[in-house]
Amino acid sequence: MNILLKDIKKIYSPAENLSEYKHIEIDGKNIKNIIKDDSKIKNDYDKVIDCSNMVAMPGLINTHTHSSMSLLRGFADDFKLDKWLNDNIWPAEAQLTEEDIYWGAMLAVVEMIKTGTTAFADMYFQMDQVAQVVKKCGIRGILSEGLIEENDGLGGLNASVDFALRWQDKAEGRIKTTLGPHSPYTCSADYLEKIRDKAVQNDLLIHIHISETADEISFMDDKYGLSTVELFDKINLFDAKVIAPHCVHLTDNDIDILADKNVGVAYNPASNMKLSSGIAPIKKLLDKGINVSYGTDSAASNNNLDLIEEARMGSYLQKVATNDPTVLPIEENIKMLTKNGANTLGIKQLGEIKEGYLADIILINIKDQVHQYPSYNYLSNIFYAGNGNDVDTVIVNGEIIMENRNLTKIDEQEVYDKIEQLTQKFC
């Protein structure tokens, strides 16, 4: 499909000066041209979208979540992480069926699309169901079957590899896969070494929680005499490319290792605040050249999947933690939400509005909403005053999956009705 995004108020892309450009041509899955001269516009587009009240930017990328846990939004609030998991979440998850997983993921995808997310990295179980949701809904998913050694063992590892190979590059390339060991406290060093070998053999990323809580650090010190990062370095886990959510409790040596091994860190400020896990040292990570992106974690611990809100909280939290208001300015935040997200997930030609890149683009409405006035700085209004509900149109892989706030591939009411039905078991 050939699409013209016409008369765009402002085009924003990390590291690209597009201030004089007004139009974007999409041809199939890719951005064909970015145009500033009206005379270069053709007359034979399949669709033309009037963007005179819109800011266009790359789609937002969520590098860590558990989408099906949207089914448990509001189920267990205001607990410490160990009690939240052991006494509430894990017992509830034991009751989840394949149908629950499917519709929980569907609810999450509705929320993500409607708040501007075009790609998400997901770790959970029964992930064939999540893959089916991604295939149907048009979003981009980077999916891993979560592994807990006591529950899954070698059989689970083999099944996880099978899932990854079956779904890799499916849905017109929108689905990518990784291996997903849950954490160093649910997977032994020996088990992680086996996962590393499978990842390297099959050219798969590893998506694993790292240094999320002080309790984890104490556990690692007692068991191994090492930090989580030091153990992973010792067993060469970083021989595979690693997506590292959280990274809250890091030593300077940990940070040096992450930088040396080119680990992509997923910053989850809302979940870390809500569970009192701590504040990730994002400025230190960025100063070391580490690629930092954003994740929301699940809607059970956040409690939403709105990356614009996430980035605002993330910026404010770093400013107060460092006592420096210049930390994580808007431009850095947007880079983390887009280009850095693509780097974390290892997807080239994503995260920027650039000729030849994948056409994952969002259009944000900047008119007739009180927080968009006055318009000194559109990006400030979007990221410091607005939220994901300002997103008007979402394009993924060159396909319009939301237009004028209406989803094109999902029946929203059906999703809400199904969620109400399925969650009766938890009431």
C-alpha positions in Angstrom: 0.0 0.0 0.0 1.3 3.5 -0.9 0.4 6.1 1.8 1.1 9.8 1.9 1.3 11.5 5.3 0.6 15.1 4.1 1.3 18.5 5.6 2.7 17.2 8.9 3.0 20.0 11.5 6.3 18.6 12.7 8.3 15.5 12.0 10.6 14.4 14.8 13.2 11.6 14.6 16.3 11.1 16.8 19.5 12.5 15.3 17.6 13.7 12.2 17.0 17.3 11.4 13.6 17.2 9.6 12.3 20.6 10.6 11.8 21.7 7.0 10.1 18.5 5.9 6.3 18.2 5.7 5.4 15.0 4.0 6.3 11.3 4.3 5.7 8.7 1.6 5.3 5.0 2.7 5.6 2.3 0.1 4.8 -1.2 1.4 6.6 -1.8 4.7 9.1 1.0 4.3 9.5 4.8 4.4 10.1 5.7 0.8 10.6 9.5 0.9 10.6 12.3 3.3 9.6 15.4 1.4 9.8 19.2 1.9 8.9 20.4 -1.5 5.2 20.2 -2.3 6.0 19.8 -6.0 7.4 16.4 -5.3 4.1 15.0 -4.1 2.4 12.6 -6.6 -1.2 12.0 -7.3 -1.5 8.2 -7.2 -1.4 7.3 -3.5 -3.6 4.5 -2.2 -4.3 6.7 0.8 -3.6 10.3 1.9 -3.8 11.3 5.5 -4.1 15.0 6.4 -1.5 15.6 9.2 -1.9 19.4 9.5 -2.6 19.0 13.2 -0.2 16.2 13.9 3.4 15.6 15.0 4.9 12.5 13.4 7.5 10.5 15.1 8.8 6.9 15.2 6.6 4.4 16.9 7.4 3.9 20.6 9.2 0.7 21.6 8.5 -1.1 24.9 11.5 -3.3 25.7 10.2 -5.1 28.7 6.7 -6.3 29.6 4.5 -9.3 30.3 1.5 -8.5 28.2 -0.9 -11.2 29.4 -0.6 -9.9 33.0 -2.9 -7.1 32.0 -5.5 -9.6 33.1 -4.2 -9.0 36.6 -4.2 -5.2 36.6 -5.3 -4.0 40.0 -5.3 -7.5 41.4 -2.5 -7.1 43.9 -1.4 -3.6 44.7 0.9 -2.2 47.4 2.9 -5.3 48.3 6.7 -5.9 48.4 8.0 -7.7 45.4 8.5 -11.1 47.2 5.0 -11.0 48.7 3.5 -9.6 45.5 5.0 -12.6 43.5 4.8 -15.5 46.0 1.5 -14.8 47.7 -0.5 -13.1 44.9 0.8 -13.2 41.4 2.2 -16.7 41.0 -0.9 -18.4 42.6 -3.1 -16.4 40.3 -1.0 -17.3 37.3 -1.3 -21.0 38.2 -5.0 -20.6 37.3 -4.5 -19.0 33.9 -5.6 -20.9 30.8 -4.5 -20.5 27.2 -7.7 -18.5 26.7 -6.7 -16.2 29.5 -3.3 -15.7 28.1 -4.7 -14.8 24.7 -7.2 -12.3 25.9 -4.8 -10.8 28.5 -2.3 -10.2 25.7 -5.1 -8.8 23.5 -6.1 -6.3 26.2 -2.4 -5.2 26.5 -2.1 -4.8 22.7 -5.2 -2.6 22.6 -3.7 -0.4 25.3 -0.3 -0.3 23.7 -1.5 0.6 20.2 -3.8 3.2 21.6 -0.9 4.9 23.4 1.6 4.8 20.6 3.6 1.6 21.1 4.4 -0.1 17.8 6.8 -2.8 19.2 7.1 -4.7 22.5 9.4 -7.2 24.1 7.3 -9.8 26.0 8.3 -12.6 28.4 5.6 -15.0 29.7 4.3 -18.5 29.2 2.0 -20.2 26.7 3.5 -17.7 24.2 2.0 -19.3 21.2 -1.2 -17.4 22.3 0.6 -14.1 22.4 2.2 -14.7 19.0 -1.3 -15.3 17.6 -2.4 -11.9 19.1 0.6 -10.2 17.5 -0.1 -11.9 14.2 -3.8 -10.7 14.2 -3.4 -7.2 15.5 -0.6 -5.8 13.3 1.8 -4.7 16.1 5.4 -5.8 16.3 6.3 -8.4 19.0 9.6 -9.6 20.3 8.5 -12.7 22.2 10.1 -15.2 24.6 8.7 -18.2 26.5 9.6 -17.4 30.1 11.7 -20.1 31.9 11.8 -20.9 35.6 14.2 -23.9 36.1 12.1 -25.6 38.8 9.0 -25.6 36.7 10.5 -26.0 33.2 13.8 -27.8 33.3 15.5 -29.0 30.1 12.2 -29.9 28.6 11.0 -26.4 29.0 14.2 -25.0 27.5 13.8 -27.2 24.5 10.2 -26.1 24.1 11.2 -22.5 24.4 13.8 -22.9 21.6 11.1 -24.7 19.5 8.8 -21.7 20.0 11.5 -19.3 19.1 12.4 -21.1 15.9 8.8 -21.7 14.8 7.8 -18.0 15.2 11.0 -16.2 14.2 10.3 -13.7 11.4 6.7 -14.7 11.1 3.7 -12.3 10.5 5.6 -10.5 7.6 8.6 -10.1 9.8 6.7 -8.4 12.7 7.5 -11.3 15.1 11.0 -11.8 16.5 11.8 -14.2 19.2 14.2 -14.5 22.1 14.9 -16.9 25.0 13.5 -15.8 28.4 15.0 -17.1 31.6 13.1 -15.3 34.3 16.0 -14.3 36.7 19.2 -15.5 38.4 17.1 -16.5 41.5 14.8 -18.8 39.5 17.5 -20.2 37.2 20.8 -21.7 38.4 24.1 -20.8 36.8 24.2 -24.3 35.2 20.8 -23.8 33.7 21.7 -20.3 32.4 24.8 -21.8 30.7 22.6 -24.2 28.8 20.3 -21.3 27.8 23.4 -19.3 26.7 24.5 -22.2 24.5 21.1 -22.5 22.9 20.9 -18.8 22.3 24.3 -18.6 20.6 23.7 -21.8 18.5 20.4 -20.4 17.2 21.4 -16.7 17.0 18.7 -15.7 19.6 18.7 -12.9 22.2 18.3 -13.5 25.9 15.7 -11.5 27.8 16.3 -11.8 31.6 15.5 -9.7 34.7 18.8 -8.3 36.1 19.5 -6.7 39.5 16.0 -5.7 40.2 15.9 -5.7 44.0 18.2 -5.6 47.0 17.0 -9.0 48.0 18.2 -10.4 44.7 21.7 -8.9 45.3 21.8 -10.5 48.8 20.7 -13.9 47.3 23.4 -13.7 44.7 26.1 -12.8 47.2 25.1 -15.6 49.5 24.9 -18.2 46.8 27.7 -17.2 44.5 29.7 -14.4 46.2 29.1 -12.3 43.1 26.6 -9.7 41.9 24.1 -10.8 39.2 26.1 -9.0 36.5 29.4 -10.5 37.7 27.9 -14.0 37.6 26.6 -13.5 34.1 30.0 -12.3 33.0 31.7 -15.2 34.7 29.5 -17.8 32.9 29.7 -15.9 29.6 26.0 -15.3 29.4 26.8 -12.1 27.6 28.2 -14.1 24.7 24.6 -13.8 23.5 23.0 -10.4 23.1 21.1 -9.7 26.3 18.0 -7.5 27.0 18.4 -6.6 30.6 15.3 -5.2 32.3 15.6 -3.2 35.6 19.4 -3.0 36.4 18.5 -1.1 39.6 21.2 -2.3 42.0 24.5 -2.0 40.1 28.1 -1.5 41.3 30.5 0.5 39.2 32.1 -2.8 38.2 28.7 -4.1 37.0 28.2 -0.9 34.9 31.7 -1.4 33.3 30.8 -5.0 32.4 27.5 -4.0 30.9 29.2 -1.4 28.8 32.0 -3.8 27.7 29.5 -6.5 26.8 27.1 -4.1 24.9 24.1 -5.1 27.0 20.9 -3.3 26.3 19.2 -2.1 29.5 15.4 -1.7 29.8 14.5 1.0 32.3 11.2 0.4 34.1 10.7 3.4 36.4 7.0 3.0 37.3 7.2 -0.6 38.3 10.4 -0.1 40.2 8.8 2.8 42.1 5.6 1.0 42.8 7.3 -2.1 44.1 10.0 0.0 45.9 12.7 -1.8 44.0 14.8 1.3 43.8 16.1 3.8 41.2 18.2 2.6 38.3 21.4 4.7 37.8 20.4 5.7 34.3 22.8 8.7 34.1 25.8 6.5 35.0 24.7 4.0 32.4 24.3 6.6 29.6 27.6 8.2 30.6 29.3 4.9 30.0 27.7 4.6 26.5 25.3 1.9 27.5 22.2 1.6 25.3 19.2 2.3 27.6 15.6 2.0 26.5 12.2 2.0 28.2 10.0 -0.8 29.4 6.7 -0.7 31.3 6.9 -4.1 33.0 3.4 -5.5 33.3 0.1 -3.8 34.0 0.0 -5.8 37.2 2.9 -3.7 38.6 2.7 -0.4 36.7 -0.4 -0.3 36.3 -0.6 0.9 32.7 1.4 0.4 29.5 1.6 4.1 28.4 5.1 4.8 27.3 4.7 8.5 27.2 3.7 8.5 30.9 6.5 6.1 31.6 9.1 8.4 30.0 7.8 11.4 31.9 8.1 9.5 35.2 11.5 8.2 34.2 12.8 11.6 33.4 11.5 13.2 36.6 12.8 10.3 38.8 16.3 10.7 37.4 16.2 14.4 37.9 15.3 14.1 41.6 17.7 11.1 42.1 20.7 13.0 40.8 19.6 16.5 42.0 20.1 17.6 38.4 17.2 19.0 36.3 19.3 18.6 33.1 19.3 14.8 33.3 17.1 12.9 30.7 15.9 15.9 28.7 13.1 15.4 26.2 15.4 14.6 23.3 17.2 11.9 25.2 13.9 10.4 26.5 12.5 10.2 22.9 15.7 8.5 21.7 15.4 6.0 24.5 11.8 5.3 23.5 12.6 4.8 19.8 16.1 4.4 18.4 17.5 2.9 21.6 14.6 0.6 21.8 15.4 -0.8 18.4 19.0 -1.2 19.4 18.1 -3.0 22.6 16.0 -5.5 20.5 18.6 -5.8 17.8 16.3 -4.7 15.0 18.0 -2.6 12.3 16.1 0.0 10.3 13.7 0.7 13.1 13.2 3.5 15.6 13.8 6.4 13.2 11.9 8.3 10.5 14.4 7.7 7.7 14.2 6.8 4.1 14.5 3.0 3.7 13.5 2.3 7.4 10.5 0.3 8.4 7.4 2.4 8.4 6.5 2.2 12.1 5.2 5.8 12.7 2.8 7.4 15.1 0.8 10.6 14.6 0.1 12.7 17.7 -2.8 15.2 17.8 -1.7 18.6 19.0 -4.9 20.5 18.5 -8.0 21.2 20.6 -6.6 19.7 23.8 -6.0 22.0 26.8 -2.5 20.6 27.6 -1.4 21.3 24.0 -1.6 25.1 24.5 0.3 27.3 24.3 2.4 25.7 21.6 5.9 27.0 22.4 7.3 23.4 22.2 5.3 20.6 20.8 7.5 17.9 22.3 7.3 19.5 25.7 3.5 19.5 25.6 3.5 15.8 24.4 5.9 14.4 26.9 5.6 16.7 29.9 1.9 17.6 29.7 0.2 14.9 27.7 -0.1 11.1 27.6 -0.5 8.3 25.2 -4.2 9.1 24.6 -3.0 12.0 22.4 -1.9 9.5 19.8 -4.3 9.6 16.8 -2.9 7.2 14.2 -0.5 4.3 14.4 1.2 2.7 11.4 3.3 -0.5 11.7 5.1 -2.2 8.8 3.4 0.3 6.5 -0.1 -0.8 7.7 -2.5 1.5 9.5 -3.6 -0.3 12.7 -5.2 2.7 14.3 -6.7 5.8 12.6 -8.6 8.7 14.3 -8.3 6.6 17.6 -10.1 3.7 16.0 -8.4 0.3 15.9 -8.6 -1.3 12.4 -7.9 -4.9 13.3 -9.4 -5.3 16.8 -13.0 -5.2 18.1 -12.4 -3.2 21.4 -15.8 -4.0 22.9 -15.3 -7.7 22.3 -12.0 -7.5 24.2 -13.5 -5.7 27.1 -16.5 -8.0 27.3 -14.2 -11.1 27.2 -12.0 -9.7 30.0 -15.0 -9.1 32.2 -16.0 -12.7 31.7 -12.6 -14.3 32.3 -11.7 -12.3 35.4 -14.7 -13.5 37.3 -12.6 -16.4 38.7 -10.5 -13.8 40.6 -13.3 -11.9 42.1 
